[in-house]
Amino acid sequence: MSYKYNKYVSFITVITLLLLILFFTNKVSKEVFLLLYVPLSIAMLIFGILVLKNALKDKEDIDLHATEIKRRLKNTMKKE
């Protein structure tokens, strides 16, 4: 579920980095920077919370995946 948010987070991050570069090179005024940066920050916060919430819900899936990896590792160690 969190994979669908990755493209949005990546897009927001790229836009934010471009905005920071423009601000530091004095291509964008302080007012325009704040006008764009604040909504981008809020969007990053919202998507971050959604991803964290989904990651905490998927703890059981993570545990199952970890036990599967451990089982495979033990099988490969026995073969050697």
C-alpha positions, 0 to 999 in steps of 0.5 A, spaced: 500 500 500 505 504 501 508 503 494 503 507 491 505 513 495 512 513 493 511 516 486 508 522 490 513 523 495 518 522 490 515 528 486 514 532 492 521 531 494 524 533 487 519 539 487 522 541 494 529 541 492 528 545 486 525 550 490 530 550 495 536 551 489 532 556 486 531 560 493 538 559 495 540 562 488 536 568 489 531 566 483 525 566 487 523 571 492 522 569 500 514 570 499 514 565 493 518 560 496 514 560 503 508 560 499 510 554 495 514 551 501 509 550 506 504 546 502 509 542 500 511 541 507 504 539 509 503 534 503 510 531 505 508 530 512 501 527 510 504 522 506 509 521 511 504 519 516 500 515 511 506 511 509 508 510 517 501 508 518 501 503 513 508 500 515 505 499 522 499 496 520 503 491 515 508 489 521 505 482 521 507 481 514 514 484 515 514 478 521 512 473 516 517 475 510 522 475 516 521 468 518 521 466 510 528 469 509 530 466 515 528 459 513 531 460 506 537 462 509 538 456 514 536 451 508 542 454 504 546 454 510 545 446 510 546 445 503 553 448 503 
